[in-house]
């Protein structure tokens, strides 16, 4: 059985969710707090990796329509995280969360609100949404 691939809209919504969660995790924290709390480090790095992974799979058509979005930079940050064998530079992660993710969220919102093809995609999803209906067993 093959898996159903997420749509561009679903991927963008997932990216937005992880970005918001990262910001929320680190709300009211100082950089010193951030460096000391290992669970916070793991959660934040994981969220950024998920943002990047979903970004990689957005269709080229959407990327072409929104060339002002930092597609390449988002993928690059994941590559830095994944291939930095001497450890993740937490100052870089902190900078992404504090200075870049709010703008990423704003741009995703803009895409979701203005991209006609994604709006149509959303309407089609809602129109053809099926629910699981249990099959009643025959009484013996």
N, C-alpha and C positions, 0 to 999 in steps of 0.2 A: 504494500500500500504506500503510495507516495504522499508526502506531506504537502499541505497547501501552503504556498509561500505567502508571507505577509505582503500586503499591498504597500505602495509608497506612502500612502496616508497613514497606515498602521505603523510603518517604520518611523515616520516623522513624529507621530504621537508617542512612540516608545522613546525616541531620542529626547523629546521634551520632558517626559516623565522622569527619566534618569537625570536630566539636567536639573530639574526642580528638586528632586530628592537630594542631589549632591549639595545644592545650595542650602536646603533645609537642614541636612546633616551638620553643616558647618556654621549654621546661624548662631550668632552670639559666641563664637569660638575665636580665640586668638590663634595666630600661627603657632605659638608655643603649645597651646592646647592640642591643635591639630597634629603636631609632630609627636606628642606624647601618647595619644590614644590610638593604639594599633587597629582597633576595630574600625575607627573612623577612617584611618588610612586605607584599609582594605576596601571598605564600602565605597569610598570616593574613587579610588583607582578602578575598581570594578565598574562603577557607573560610567566613568569616562571611557573605558574600553567598550562598554555596551553602546554608548553614543556613537563611537567611532565605527564599530562593527555594523550597526544599522545604517550609518551614513554611507559605508562602502557599497551597500546593496540597493541604494536608491537608484531608480532607472536613470539612464543617461538623458532621457527626454526631460525629466524633472530638473536634473542638474543644469541642463542647457537653458531651461526657462528661468532658472534662478542662479545665474552665474555670480551674483554678488554674495551668495552664501559661502561660508568658508569650508567647502567640501574637502578640499585637499588638506587644509590645516588640521581638520578634525581627524582625518586618517593619519596624518603625520604624527600627531600627538600619541596615538595608539602605538605607532611603530616605535616611537621613542620609549614608551613605557615597556613594550614587549621585548625590545631588543637591547635594552640598556642593562647589560649583564653585571655591571658593578652596582646596581641598585637603582631604584626609582628616585629621582630628585624631587623630594616633597615640596620644595619651593616652587618648582614648575607646576605641580598639581594644584597647589594653593593658588597660584596666579591664575590658572585656568578657571578654577571655581569662582574666585572673587572677581575677576576682570573680564572673563570671556563668556561664561555660561549664561549670564543674564541676557547678553546680546544674542546668543544662539537661540534662546527661548523666544525672544522678541521676533527674530527672523523666521523661526518655525511658525509662530502664530500668524505672521504676515503671509507666509506661503499657504498655510491651511485656510486662511480667510479669503485669499485672492486668486488662487490657482483654480481656474474653472474646471480643468480636468479632474483635479482631486475632489472638488465639490461634487461633480457628477459621479465620481467613483463612490463617494460617501452615500449619495442618494441611491445608487444601485445596490450597495451593500444592504441598506435598510429595506429596500423594496423586496429583495430576494432572501431575506433572512429566514432561515428555517430553524425550528426548535425541535428538540427530541421529544417525541410523543410516545409514551410507553404503549406497547401493543398489549392489549388485554388478552389474557389467556382464556381459552375456552373452558367452560365449566364441564366437568366430567359427569 
